[in-house]
Amino acid sequence: MALLAKGKMFASAVVAVLALATGAQAAASCGKTGAGFEAWKPEFAAEAKSEGVGPKGLAALAGASYATKTISVDRGIHKAFSGSVDDFMKRRGGAAIISKGRSLKKSNAALFSKIEANYGVSPGVLLAIWGMETGFGSAMGNQNTVSAILTLAYDCRRPGFFYPHAIAALKLVDRGALTASSVGAAHGEIGHTQFLPGNVLKYGVGGGNLRDKGTALASTANFLKGHGWRAGASASANMGAIAGWNSASVYQQAIARIATAIDGN
């Protein structure tokens, strides 16, 4: 999911984890370049171990490298959500998402019907998010997930936000839902709809394999339900839940427009 959202989206979980880890976090110093990353990793390993990360997760941490591309993308994140909703829709291919979303809604009718029955979330918003995030699974990212999320936990810009996601990523390695070589988006997002690792732990359903479209879409519905989605209401009436997914106003409005167009077909 797009990164501008994350301050609000995961706030409660961040607070809960940081309340437990405040002392440990203070011990691991952040950095503004990759120069101190290797020295930081053993400090973070001690914290991770105290948080319950096991041998596989710790091994993935030891093998992680500083992700320069992740830092480059992170520094330009706000530009991606600039301009008007119409401009944003054009940049992100809103018309194409609507067209393909309508087709996928029909060809996957049984899947979307099951998800709506279980979570109360209509197909349009799931298809809008799926299309917006990865072009319906065509571009799930090629950055090493563990390295990306650890780089952001080390980086001084937002270490407090990414700390719990980094711990979660290592726990997902322990569980087998991720490996040290798993790839995803530049900020460590995973799968068809781009979940951060902490949200995989909290909202992921089934085995947590978000590279499986059914699992990813059901998990996205579970996330939206957890953020107040009201069954039977339109996407525009569920902006609070969409804001949980992404706090950028242009993104929220684009998703609502796309969802309405898909569900109205």
Phi, psi and omega per residue, in radians:
M1 nan 2.689 -3.007
A2 -1.170 2.500 -2.879
L3 -1.328 -0.381 -3.089
L4 -1.059 -0.397 -3.051
A5 -1.277 -0.415 -2.689
K6 -1.156 -0.385 3.139
G7 -1.030 -0.756 -3.138
K8 -1.515 -0.672 -2.983
M9 -1.000 -0.695 -3.020
F10 -2.023 0.343 -2.973
A11 -1.026 -0.806 -3.069
S12 -1.121 -0.709 3.139
A13 -1.206 -0.647 3.103
V14 -1.057 -0.823 -3.130
V15 -1.036 -0.750 -3.111
A16 -1.107 -0.772 -3.126
V17 -1.237 -0.740 -3.107
L18 -1.162 -0.517 3.095
A19 -1.081 -0.555 3.128
L20 -1.470 -0.451 -2.950
A21 -1.982 0.223 -3.047
T22 -0.991 -0.817 -3.121
G23 -1.127 -0.716 -3.129
A24 -1.170 -0.746 -3.125
Q25 -1.079 -0.619 -3.120
A26 -1.088 -0.451 -3.084
A27 -1.330 -0.551 -3.091
A28 -1.617 1.963 -3.085
S29 -1.369 2.541 3.108
C30 -1.481 3.034 3.114
G31 -2.502 2.717 3.138
K32 -1.801 -0.149 3.047
T33 -2.400 3.066 -3.141
G34 -1.350 -0.030 -3.021
A35 -1.046 -0.613 -3.080
G36 -1.779 0.144 -3.023
F37 -1.114 -0.779 -3.108
E38 -1.136 -0.639 3.095
A39 -1.240 -0.494 -3.141
W40 -1.280 -0.570 -3.033
K41 -1.007 -0.773 3.091
P42 -1.108 -0.601 3.076
E43 -1.099 -0.800 -3.137
F44 -1.184 -0.578 3.121
A45 -1.063 -0.699 3.110
A46 -1.108 -0.706 3.106
E47 -1.154 -0.780 -3.126
A48 -1.066 -0.736 3.123
K49 -1.079 -0.702 3.126
S50 -1.195 -0.371 3.110
E51 -1.536 -0.016 3.095
G52 1.740 0.178 3.075
V53 -1.266 2.360 -3.072
G54 -1.698 -2.970 -3.039
P55 -1.014 -0.734 -3.124
K56 -1.144 -0.736 3.112
G57 -1.131 -0.738 3.140
L58 -1.157 -0.608 3.081
A59 -1.163 -0.679 3.089
A60 -1.114 -0.697 3.079
L61 -1.072 -0.795 -3.114
A62 -1.072 -0.552 -3.107
G63 -1.596 -0.007 -3.100
A64 -1.261 2.664 3.102
S65 -2.194 2.760 3.140
Y66 -1.162 2.178 -3.029
A67 -1.676 1.628 -3.091
T68 -1.127 -0.619 3.128
K69 -1.138 -0.677 3.101
T70 -1.034 -0.773 3.135
I71 -1.115 -0.715 3.130
S72 -1.086 -0.782 3.119
V73 -1.137 -0.716 -3.106
D74 -1.087 -0.662 -3.102
R75 -1.203 -0.351 -3.127
G76 -1.884 0.258 -2.983
I77 -1.103 -0.673 -3.072
H78 -1.193 -0.537 3.130
K79 -1.088 -0.530 -3.110
A80 -1.138 -0.370 -3.088
F81 -1.989 0.420 -3.140
S82 -1.535 2.917 3.069
G83 1.455 -3.027 -3.102
S84 -1.397 2.941 3.081
V85 -1.095 -0.736 3.126
D86 -1.065 -0.744 3.106
D87 -1.107 -0.764 3.128
F88 -1.073 -0.761 3.127
M89 -1.051 -0.727 3.134
K90 -1.150 -0.778 -3.136
R91 -1.079 -0.656 -3.059
R92 -1.665 0.099 3.074
G93 1.237 0.789 -3.078
G94 -0.998 -0.742 -3.121
A95 -1.104 -0.724 3.133
A96 -1.166 -0.645 3.105
I97 -1.112 -0.734 3.114
I98 -1.081 -0.838 -3.096
S99 -1.065 -0.882 -3.130
K100 -1.245 -0.576 3.116
G101 -1.064 -0.719 3.099
R102 -1.074 -0.734 3.131
S103 -1.142 -0.774 -3.139
L104 -1.189 -0.545 3.077
K105 -1.057 -0.716 3.141
K106 -1.271 -0.773 -3.066
S107 -1.306 -0.286 3.114
N108 -2.087 0.592 -3.034
A109 -1.002 -0.732 -3.105
A110 -1.125 -0.724 3.128
L111 -1.093 -0.845 -3.110
F112 -1.186 -0.584 3.087
S113 -1.124 -0.732 3.130
K114 -1.137 -0.758 -3.139
I115 -1.112 -0.761 -3.139
E116 -1.128 -0.655 3.107
A117 -1.124 -0.642 -3.086
N118 -1.423 -0.608 -2.989
Y119 -2.131 -0.176 3.135
G120 1.329 0.227 -3.079
V121 -1.796 2.210 -3.085
S122 -1.273 2.726 -3.072
P123 -1.069 -0.650 -3.005
G124 -0.964 -0.799 -3.093
V125 -1.208 -0.610 3.102
L126 -1.172 -0.730 3.109
L127 -1.185 -0.642 3.101
A128 -1.092 -0.809 3.120
I129 -1.142 -0.793 -3.135
W130 -1.021 -0.814 3.131
G131 -1.181 -0.715 -3.120
M132 -1.167 -0.693 -3.028
E133 -1.376 -0.770 -3.027
T134 -2.385 0.246 -3.083
G135 1.043 0.745 3.141
F136 1.068 0.718 3.050
G137 1.580 0.041 -3.093
S138 -1.423 -0.293 -3.093
A139 -2.501 1.383 -3.096
M140 -1.601 0.020 3.063
G141 1.741 2.699 -3.132
N142 -2.271 0.335 3.100
Q143 -1.577 2.443 3.101
N144 -1.068 2.138 -3.013
T145 -1.140 -0.824 -3.106
V146 -1.109 -0.797 3.138
S147 -1.105 -0.719 -3.125
A148 -1.088 -0.860 -3.048
I149 -1.257 -0.580 3.083
L150 -1.230 -0.640 3.084
T151 -1.049 -0.728 -3.140
L152 -1.263 -0.525 3.056
A153 -1.234 -0.498 3.110
Y154 -1.438 -0.641 -3.057
D155 -1.082 2.433 -3.042
C156 -1.236 -0.248 -3.050
R157 -1.160 -0.807 -3.111
R158 -2.548 0.902 -3.074
P159 -1.124 -0.621 -3.134
G160 -1.104 -0.636 3.118
F161 -1.219 -0.770 -3.022
F162 -1.480 -0.245 3.128
Y163 -0.904 -0.946 -3.101
P164 -1.148 -0.520 3.102
H165 -1.229 -0.616 3.089
A166 -1.156 -0.759 3.067
I167 -1.056 -0.767 -3.137
A168 -1.073 -0.733 3.137
A169 -1.038 -0.738 3.135
L170 -1.181 -0.616 3.080
K171 -1.191 -0.607 3.083
L172 -1.176 -0.565 3.027
V173 -1.132 -0.774 3.096
D174 -0.994 -0.671 -3.089
R175 -1.398 -0.256 -3.107
G176 1.583 0.014 3.103
A177 -1.304 -0.434 3.007
L178 -2.249 2.835 2.969
T179 -2.208 3.002 3.119
A180 -1.111 -0.341 -3.117
S181 -1.834 0.085 3.128
S182 -1.064 2.527 3.139
V183 -2.133 2.753 3.130
G184 -2.918 -2.644 -3.094
A185 -1.354 3.000 -2.992
A186 -1.121 -0.482 3.135
H187 -1.691 0.257 3.122
G188 1.521 0.179 3.108
E189 -1.253 2.624 -2.948
I190 -2.161 2.379 2.861
G191 1.432 -2.935 -3.010
H192 -1.033 -0.630 -3.104
T193 -2.004 0.088 2.966
Q194 1.191 1.234 3.052
F195 -1.559 2.421 2.897
L196 -1.286 2.662 -3.041
P197 -0.960 -0.707 3.132
G198 -1.085 -0.575 3.114
N199 -1.346 -0.449 3.008
V200 -1.097 -0.794 3.130
L201 -1.087 -0.679 -3.036
K202 -1.470 -0.666 -3.004
Y203 -2.093 -0.165 -3.140
G204 -1.120 2.407 -3.135
V205 -1.933 2.927 -3.130
G206 1.082 -2.407 3.140
G207 -1.460 -0.020 3.121
G208 1.382 0.256 3.101
N209 -1.476 1.647 -3.043
L210 -1.445 0.063 2.963
R211 -1.492 -0.090 2.967
D212 -1.592 2.168 -2.983
K213 -1.108 -0.689 -3.134
G214 -1.107 -0.753 3.108
T215 -1.129 -0.745 -3.123
A216 -1.133 -0.757 -3.114
L217 -1.211 -0.697 3.083
A218 -1.146 -0.672 3.110
S219 -1.152 -0.661 3.092
T220 -1.125 -0.745 3.080
A221 -1.082 -0.700 3.111
N222 -1.103 -0.696 3.076
F223 -1.065 -0.870 -3.108
L224 -1.096 -0.721 3.077
K225 -1.054 -0.741 3.128
G226 -1.147 -0.322 3.120
H227 -1.842 0.380 2.958
G228 1.692 0.220 3.129
W229 -1.009 2.294 3.140
R230 -1.775 2.005 -3.128
A231 -1.044 2.413 3.118
G232 1.526 -0.231 3.115
A233 -1.596 2.707 -3.132
S234 -1.236 2.928 3.078
A235 -1.075 -0.713 -3.127
S236 -1.162 -0.407 3.075
A237 -1.523 -0.073 3.140
N238 -2.047 0.585 -3.098
M239 -1.110 -0.491 3.111
G240 -1.079 -0.743 3.116
A241 -1.185 -0.707 3.108
I242 -1.128 -0.636 3.091
A243 -1.125 -0.506 3.044
G244 -1.103 -0.597 3.123
W245 -1.281 -0.721 -3.129
N246 -2.681 2.215 -3.052
S247 -1.469 -0.077 3.133
A248 -1.303 2.180 -3.084
S249 -1.037 -0.738 -3.114
V250 -1.125 -0.635 3.108
Y251 -1.138 -0.846 -3.128
Q252 -0.997 -0.829 -3.104
Q253 -1.161 -0.648 3.103
A254 -1.130 -0.775 3.127
I255 -1.071 -0.755 3.137
A256 -1.097 -0.754 3.126
R257 -1.097 -0.825 -3.113
I258 -1.121 -0.783 -3.139
A259 -1.055 -0.753 -3.140
T260 -1.105 -0.721 3.136
A261 -1.156 -0.695 3.138
I262 -1.213 -0.826 -3.104
D263 -1.236 -0.392 -3.140
G264 -1.417 -0.146 -3.108
N265 -1.372 nan nan
